[in-house]
């Protein structure tokens, strides 16, 4: 039996285990009919991907399936999230049929944006009561960021390619943000969308644990079977263990996705009645976070937990207990089997692969030199500078493992100001929203705490990774959730809040 079909069997078994255990707790948050429909859709499209032997056949049938599925879907963002990590986002050029080389690059993420988010955008824009784009500060800063990015592409490429890049900005940045910021207006809709993301991440978590323990990357064979190229990493190890990547293509991307799911779970778990199911979900996500052996997402997840605690009751006491538990865990780990290996993996504490930290420090120093030459708008040839060329790794690439550096190198301090300012206004808006609640146990307040913690954790994590694969799609969507939350709080009755929120 071909490897990709053997992998399909394993993936279906693991996914069914997660869905079976999740069915009962999911019923505490969403209607069972929604859970069953999305579960069946995930399983059906997974089977289709592995047996189609062609990305184009997969895409054609997916168009039909999703067109039908959306007629019964109440929450397009939830549908988008549950399918977001279904298969690796390997790029496939849409042929130009002799007119041009190719029309644009398509992958699974972009396919979902066109099939789910684009119709949702059109419907929301026409719906009475939808906040017009441009009314909030995040909208304005994002519009300026997109405009600047599109204009700067003209420096380095043709008009045709600039139009192509502008299309990518629309599908990969604007659509996730717009739909997330406009589609959710009630607490139940937030639960629905966040649960869909968490379920998709839990499936990835169990697959990642399997890959880590069995030394088998289950999705690698799918790329060749579907006639695609790239989008997946080779078998990479750390400390003698395989780094899991599941369908994300990169270990650090998998860790990033699991960390975001942990942030969402800080809110979701309180709605699950069974304490045992709460703990099993947390344990699965923790195991999934460990399996990629990616330290940046570990730090991001830790930051999420700390921020969530810091914005709740008895924050000082709970943070002290958390810090004490972390300190006591180190000597305990040193005496249990395998504990020293885990300590060696910890960033700044462990001794394993310290060269990665040194590389990041050198990258920052060299990038600052390059940025100083073109501080306002960056440059198109920054990769060809002597400082950047000295950063070439063994694979022959310059890995700019810092999203903020990449933004600044490409679009200068102006681009960085727009990018960082966009997220800063959302963080401040959520923080202001939290201060308006009288009842500190309010469920809506808990949602805001989780969104604030998750967003801050993500903004910390992307200092250690480029915006590759699904990483930017997730943080633009998360930003949209933050804006939707601020707008929802503004619409609450005065009984629940003390003052309105301004954005």
N, C-alpha and C positions, 0 to 999 in steps of 0.2 A: 504494500500500500504506500502511495506517495507520502512524503513527510508532511505536506500541508494538510492532507486529509486526516492523518493521525493527529496532527495538532488540532484540527477542528474538533475531533471527538473529545480531546482533553478540555478544550476551551468550553465546549457545550456542557460537559459534566461540571466543571468548576462554576460556570455561570448559573447553572440550574441549582447548585448548592446554595449560592448566594441568594438567588431569587426565592428559593424555598424558605430559607430562614428569615428573609426580609419581608415576606408577605404579611405576617401578623403585625409586626411593628409599623409597616407602611400603612396598614389599615387605620392606625391611630392618627394618621396625618392626611391621607387622601382617600377618595373612593376606591374600592377594590377594583372596579371596572377600569379605572385609569391605570392602575398598577398592572393588571393582567394584559391590557392592550399594549402598553409600552414594553412589557417583558416579552410578549410574543413577537412584537415588531423587532426588538433587539435580536432575538434568537433567529428569526426568519432571515433578516438581512445579513447576519453573520454567516449562516449557511449559504446564502446566495453568493457572498463574497468569495468563499472558499471553493465553491463548485463552479463558479462562472468562468474561470480561467481567462477572464478578460475584464479590464476595468470598464471598458465601454459598455459591455453587456450588463455588468453590475450597475453602472450609472443609469442605463436606459430603464431597467426594471425598477430601480429605486425611485426614479421619477414617477412611475405609475403607482408604486406602492405608497409613497409619501403623499401624492396627490389625493389618493383615496383616504389615507389615514388622517389627514388634516381636517377632513370634514367632520370628524368626531372629536377632534382635539380642542380642548378648552384653553390650553396654555401652550402656545407655540414655543416659548422659551424652555419649558420642561421637556418638550419633544426634542428640541435641539440639544439640550444637555444630555439626555439619556443616550443619544446616538453619537455624541461628539467624538468619543474615543473607540468607536466600533472597529475601525481598521486603521492601519498606519497612514499618515498623510503624505504618501509618496506622490511627487509631482508628475503630472502627465500633460504634455502640451496638446492643446486643441489644434489640429492641423489647419493650415491656411489654404489648402486645396489649390496651390499654385499661385494664389494672389499675394500672399505674404508667407514668411517662414512658419508662423503659427499665430493664432488669434490671441490666446492667453493660456496661462498655466492653470490646470485644474487639479485639485486633490480632493480628498474626502471632506475636509473642513470647508472648503469653498463650495463644494457641491451641496452640503447641508445649508450653507448660508443662502445660496440661490434658491433652494427648494423650500426652505422653512422660513428663514428670516426675511427674505425679500417679499413674499406674499404677506407676511405679518406686518412689515413696514408699510406696505401700500394700504392695508386694512386699517392700521392704526392712524396713519396720516389722514385718512378720510373720516375717521370716527369722531363724532362730536364729543368734546370733553378732553380730547388728547392734547396735552401741552405742546404747543408748536415748538419746533426745534429752534434754538437761539434765545429762548426766554431765560435760561439759567446761565450762571457764570461757567459751569463745566461745559455747557453747549458751546458757548462763545470761544472758550479756549481750545476746545477740540476742533471747532471749525477753522480757527487760525492755524492750528497744528497741521491739519490736513491740507489746507491751502499752501502753507509753506513747504510741506513735503512734496506736493505735486509740482510746485514751481521750481524747486531745487533739482528735480529730476531732469529739467530741461538743460541743466549745465553739462550733463554727462551722457545724454542719449538723444535719440530722435524723437520727433513729435509722436510718431506711432507708438514707440515704447513708453513715452510719458503717459499717453492715454491708457495704455495697458497697466502701468503702475497706479494710475488714478483709479482704475477699476478695482485693483487689489485693495486700495485704501478704503473704497466703498464697501466691498464685501467682507474684508477682514477686520476693519476697525469700526466704521460707521454703523453697519447693520447690527453687530452684536451689542454695541453700546445703545443704539436707539431703541431696539426692541426690548432690551432689558430695562431701560429707563422709563419706557412708556407702557409696557404690557402689564406690569404688576401694580395693582392699586390696593389690594387687600392682603391681610396677613396670611390668609389661606393660600393665596397665589404665590407668595414668597415660599411658604412651606412646600408647595407643590414643586416649584422650580428647583429649590435647594435640595429636596429629597431626590429628584431625578439625577442631579449632579452627584450626590453622595452615593446613590445606588450604582451608577456607572463607575465611580471610583472604587467602590467595594469589589466589584467584579475584577477591575484591574488589580486591586490589592491581592486577591486570592491567586490570580494568574501570576502576579509578580512573586508571591511566596513560592509557588510551584516552580517557576523558572529559577529562582535562587537555590532551591533545595535540589532540583533535578538537573541543573546545568543545561537547560534547554530553552532557547528563546522561541516561543511558540509562533510568533507572527513573522519571523524572518523569511520562512519559506513561502509565505503568501505573496510577497512582492514579486518573486519570479513567476509564481503560478498565475498572477494576474497580468503579467507582461509589463510591470512597472519597473522603474529604476530609482534607486536611492530611497531616502526616507527612513532607512533603518541603519542602526549602528552595527558594527561587528561585535563579536563576543568580547566583552570587556570585563576585566576582573579587578578586584581590589582586596588586598589582604588574603589572596588565595581563594576568594569566592566570586561567583559570577554576579555581575550587576544586572538585575532584572530591568526590563524596559517595557514588557507587555506590548500593547499596540501603539505606544507613543513614539517608538523609534529611538528614544534616548533615555538613559537611566535617570538623568536629572529632571527630565520632563515628567517622568512617572512620579518621582518624588514630589515635584511641584504640585501636580494634580492631587495627589493624596493629601498633601498639606492643606490645600484649599478645602478639600472635603472635610478634613478635621475641623477647620474653622467653621464650616457650615454645621457640622455635627455638634459643636458647642451649643448651638441653638436648637437643633432638631431633637436631640436625645431627651430633652425634658418633656416632650410631647408623647414619648413612648412609655406606656404604662408599666411594662415589665422591666424591673431592674436588671434581670439576667440578660435580656435582649439588649438593653442599653450597653452593658459591659461587653457583650460579645461584639457588638458593632464597633465599639471603641478599640477592642483588642485586634479586630481584623484590620482596621485602619492603621493602628500602630505597627502591626506586622508588615502591612503594605508600604508604610513609610520607610521601614528599615530595609526592605528587600532591594531597592536600587542602590543602597550604600552611597547615597548622595547627601553630602553634609550641609549644603546650602539650604535645602528644604527642611532639614532637621532644625536648623537655627530659626528658619521662618516659622515652623510649627510651634517651637518653644515660645517665640515672640507672640504668636497668636494667643496661646494659653495665658501668658503673663498679662497681656492687654485685657483679655476677657475678664480675668480675675481682678485686675486693677480698676475696672469700671463697675464692679459689683459691690455687694455688701461686704463689710469687714475686709477690705482690700489689703490693708497693711498686714493684718494677722495672717491671711491666707498666702500672701506672697512670701512672708517669712517662713511659713511652714513648707511652702514649695521649695524655697531655697535650701532649707535645712534638709529636706528629703533628698535633693540633688546632691548635696555634700556628703550625706551618709551613704548614698548609693555607690559612690566611687570606691571606698574601701570594701564594700560588700561585693562589688563586681570583681575586685582583684582576687577574691578567694573562691569564687564559684567557677565551675568549668566553663571555658569560653569567655569569661568576663574580661580578661586582659585583652582579648582580641577586640571586643567592643570598645574598650577604653582607647586602644590604639587608633580606632576609626574616628574618634571624636575630634572635631576641629579645634585647633590650638592646644588641646590637651594631649591628644594622641601623637604618636611618632610616625604614623603611616602616611606616605606620600606628602610630606611637608613641601615638596617641590611645587605642588599645585598652589599653595599659599604664596610661595615666593614668586611664582609666575604672575599671580594676580597683582602683587605689589609692584613688580617690574612693569607690568602692563599699564598700571595707573600712572606711574612716573613717566613712562615714555609717551603715553597718550596726552598727558598734560603739556609736554613739550610740543607735540604736533598741534594741539588745540591752540596754543599761544600764537602760532603762525597765522591762523585764520579763525580768530575767536568768535566773530559775530555769526557767520553762516557756515562754518566748517569748510570742508573741501571734498572734492570727488576722488582725489588720488591719495588719500591718507594712508592706504594700505601699501603704497609704493615708497613711502618715506623710509629713510634709514632706521629710524626708531622703531617703526612697525615691522620692517623686514627682519630686524634682530629678534623678533618674537615668534618667528616661524618654528612650529613644533615638528616632531618626528614625522607626522602625517603630511607635512608640507603645507600646512594651513596656519593662518594667524587667527587664533580663537579669541575673539574679544568677549571674554566671559563677564561682561558687565553691561547691562542694557543702557544705563545712563551714559557711560562712556561712548557707546556706539551712537546714541542719539546726538551727543555733543560733537563727535568726530564728523558725523554726516551733515548735521544742520546747525552746528555752532551753539553758542550760549543762548541765542534766541530760541532755537529749537528746544533746548533743554528747559528753558524757562517756561515755554508753553506746555511741554510734556509734564514737568514736575508741578507746575501751577494748576494744571487740570486735576491731578490727583489730590493736591493740597486743598483745593476748594471743596472737594467731596469729603475728605477727611474732616475738615473743619465744620462742614455742614452736618455731618453725622454727629460729631461731638456736640454741637449746639443743640441738636435734636434730643440727645440723651439728657441734657440738663433741664429740659422742659417737663419731664415726667415727675408727677408727685408720688405715684406708687412705684417704689423701687423694685417690686416684684412683677411689674407689668410685663406681659409676654412680648409686647411690641418693643419695650425697652430692651429686653433680652435679645431680640432680633438685631437691634441697632448695635448692641455690644459685640455680637458675633460678626456683623458686617465690618465694623470698625477694626476689630482684631484681625480678621482675615485680610482686609485691604492693607493694613500696616505690615502684616507678615509677608504678604506678596511683594510689597514695595521694598522690603528688606531682602527678600530672596532674589529678586532680579538684579541685585548688585553682584551676584555670583554667577549669572548665566545670561547668555544672549537671548533675544526674543525669537526663539526658534519654535518650530512645530506648533503645538496648541497653546504655548505660553502666552502670546499676546492676545489671542482670542479669549482666553480665560480672564486676563486682567481687564480687558475692555468691557467684557460682560459684567465682571464684578463691579467695575466703576458704574456701569449702568444700574446695577442693583442698588448701589449707594444713593444715586440720584433718585431712583424710584422710592426708596425708603424716606428720604428727606421730604419728597412731595406727599407721601402718604401721611407722615406726621403732621404736615401743614394742614391736611384736610380733616384731621381728627377734631372732635368736639372739644370745646374748652374744658369740659369735665375731665379730660384725660391729660391735657397739657396746660401749662401756665401761660405761655406766650407763643405766638406764631414764629415760624422759621423763615428766614430770608436767605435766598440763594442767588 
